Each structure stands twice: as structure tokens, then as C-alpha cells.
Amino acid sequence: MKHWIEAARLRTLPLSVSGIIVGSIYALSNPTETVNTPTEVFSWKIFGFSLLTTLGLQVLSNFANDYGDGVKGTDNADRIGPKRAIQSGAITPQAMKKAIIITSLLTLLSAITLIYFAFGQSNFVYSIFFLVLGVAAIASAIRYTVGNSAYGYRGYGDLFVFIFFGLVSTLGVNFLYSKEVDPILILPAVAIGLLSVGVLNLNNMRDEESDRKAGKNTIVVKLGGATAKKYHFFIIISAMLLVVLFAILSDYNFDQYLFLLAYIPLTKHLITVYKNQDPKLLDPELKKLALSTFLLSILLTVCMISLISDIIVNLFLGGR
């Protein structure tokens, strides 16, 4: 069990649910024109299964990454980060392959349940669209490093993370509640997507040399370490600016800028990366950036809600 928990990489899980939290609380704090109260648009079932589906997708991605890099020999003695399950021999490739299949099926089942709670037996087109989206997310999580045409080996991993853990998680879950797309929510969705890409970029910066030797052509390998560091600054700073722009366009009051507290660890992170000369020392920064993104999502959602206590009381007394 210990080895399976390590293979699931628990430190990545808070990051994966950041978009779900922001998209859900935005729906809670912004009822649509067709409803009268926040409790009519928010659903605990949608929230719960959204979290479950996203966590399943993240664990699946981690298992598949362990399997793909393990059987290809990318995870070897040259790798700087912690040893993976297959690399260390703690889990066999056959067992990991079975785990990938089981996790895929459970994630798909969770996604189907989520779609049913969101749309019921109506909105057939929406149901089919989200089902296709769910299948695509599962397939993408597996194909990141698995197979001869794994897109993670061609530098497209950043795009997958940005789309599914930024845009889809934030905008998608909000649509499940509201059945609408609010253009202004694109700003925090893009921001969370960029911060998620930042975590992957750190991982790739850490593993640049071993990835290059193994033929894994990540963005970092293609750009080179120095340029990849500039790329990292760009995506993190852009994310920070987009959240501020979201607050300005949403007419936040002064006390609603509490989310700026999350910029303290983000700024310290950028300083650490700027000064770094040893890729080994980047490994702790993965966890710090992931948790900083999660903190930002929590603080931002708190800032979204006025009369927080009243809404929470209503949810527990009359929420679905």
C-alpha cells in the first residue's frame, strides 16, 4: 500500500483540484438568471463527483507516467527526482498496467455519474459533449508517456496540463452547475492552467539532462535550461497578473484582495528558481508551487463570496 500511495504522488493532488474549487465557488457566488439563490445553482453531488473525477484523472496520469517512463527506461540512474515505483522495482509493470486500467474505469464511472447529476435525462447534447471530453481526458492522461507516439516525449505535455487542469476543470465544472459560460471566468481558468504548467515545467527543468539522454523532448529539452527558466517566469507572473485583472474586472472591494497573500510564496518561489544553479534543488519547489496554487484557489474563492456564513448555513440546511 505504501508503494501505491507513493506512486499516486499525493503532493500533486491539491494542485489538480484547484480549478474545481474556483469554478464551483464561482457558481455558488454568481447565481444565473434562471435561479434565485446560490443553493439553487450549487450542488454537493456535482461538487463531490467533480473532485472525485479530477483526482482520479490525476492519479491515472501519475500511474501512466510511472509506467510509460519506467518501461522505456527514461526513469534511470540519471534521474534526479525521487525514484518511481517501476524504476525502484517496488511495483511491476504488469501490476501498474492493471492499476491504470482499473483507475481509468473508475474515473470514467465517476465522470458518467457526474454528467448524470449535472444534466439528468435532459440536455442530451451537453451530456454527450462532456462524455467525449471525459474520455479524451482519460486517454490524454495515459498517452502522455505511454506508447510509441506519447505526446509527452514530443513536448506537448504542457498543453495537456493547461487544457485539462486549467480550462476544463475551471470552466467545465462551472458549466455543469450554471449551464452557461461566463467569459470573465476564463481569466482565473487560464491562471490556474498556467500555474499547473509551471509545476510540470519545474519537473522537466529538474530532469532536463536525464530526459535529453532518454530522448524525451520536453519543452525544457527543446528550449534549454536558461530559456526554460525565462518561460517559467513568464507563465507564473502571467498567472498572477490574470488573477489581479479578474479581481479588477469583477469590481472587488479592498478586502476582497485577500488572495494576494498567496503571492508571497509564489514570489519567494520565483526568487529561488532565479538563483538556482543545481537542478536537484528544484525538487522541493514542485510541492511549494503546487501548494501555493492551491492556497491561491482557496483564498480567491473566499474573496468571491459575500456573506460567507449565510451561504454556508443555507447550503448545509437546504443544499442538494
Secondary structure, 3 states (H helix, E strand, C coil): CHHHHHHHCHHHHHHHCHHHHHHHHHHHHCCCCCCCCHHHHCCHHHHHHHHHHHHHHHHHHHHHHHHHHHHHCCCCCCCCCCCCHHHHCCCCHHHHHHHHHHHHHHHHHHHHHHHHHHHCCCCHHHHHHHHHHHHHHHHHHHHCCCCCCCHHHHCCHHHHHHHHHHHHHHHHHHHHHHCCCCHHHHHHHHHHHHHHHHHHHHHHHHCHHHHHHHCCCCHHHHHCHHHHHHHHHHHHHHHHHHHHHHHHHCCCCHHHHHHHHHHHHHHHHHHHHHHCCCHHHHHHHHHHHHHHHHHHHHHHHHHHCCCHHHHHHHHHHHCC
